[in-house]
Amino acid sequence: MARKKDRNDKLADLDLAELLDELRATKQEALNLRFRNATGQLENTAEISRVRRHVARINTYIRQREIAAAENAQ
């Protein structure tokens, strides 16, 4: 459980550009996992779900930053 919290804390510390880079890399990882699954090379299919959840977490942090920026602009 502590490991998951550490990963989320690391995401919270990133700025928007770093979050976008992390999102791009994670989406690439998800694509690679899907290809490996389709060709039967993926042993642990739970990795696909883990990566999809990570993409969702990153998108959540990005959206939080967008909302905060819009509130500060008003």
N, C-alpha and C positions, 0 to 999 in steps of 0.2 A: 504494500500500500504506500509506503514511503517513497518507493521508486516512481510511482505514478505522480505523486505530488511534486517531486523534484522536477519531473519532465514538464509539468504544467507551470511551475515557477519559472523555469527557463524560458518558456514561451512568453510568459507575462513580461519578462525583462527585455525581450527583443523589441526593436523599433519596427515601424511599418515596412521599411525596405527589407529588413532581415526576415520578417514574417512572410513576405511575398516570396523571397528566395527559398525559405523553408517549405512553403506551400508548393512551389514549383518542383522542388526535389522530392517531396513526399508524393506528389501526383505521378512523377516519373517512376518512383518505387512501386506505386500501386499498379501502374501499367505493366511493369516488368513482372510483377507477381501474377497478374491476370494471364499474361502470355505463358509463364511457366506453368500455371495451373491448366491452361488449355492444352499444353503439350505433354502434360503428365509428369513434369519435372518437379513440381512443388510437393514437398512432403507434408508440410504443416499448413493446411488451408486456413487455419485461424489467423495467419499473418495478414490475409486479405482484409478481414474485419478489423484487425488492429490498425492497419494503415488507413482504412476508411474513417475510423473514429478519429485518428490523428489529423486527417485532413479537415474533418468537421471542427475539431478543437481550434485549429489554426484559423479557419474561416470565422469562428466565433470571436477570437481575439481581434482579427482584422475589422470585423463589424463593430466591435466595442470601440475601437479607435476611431472609426468613421463617425459613430454617434457622438463620441466625446468631442471630436473636432467640430461637428456641426453645432453642438450646444455652445461651444466656446466662441463660435463665429457670430452667434446671435447677440 
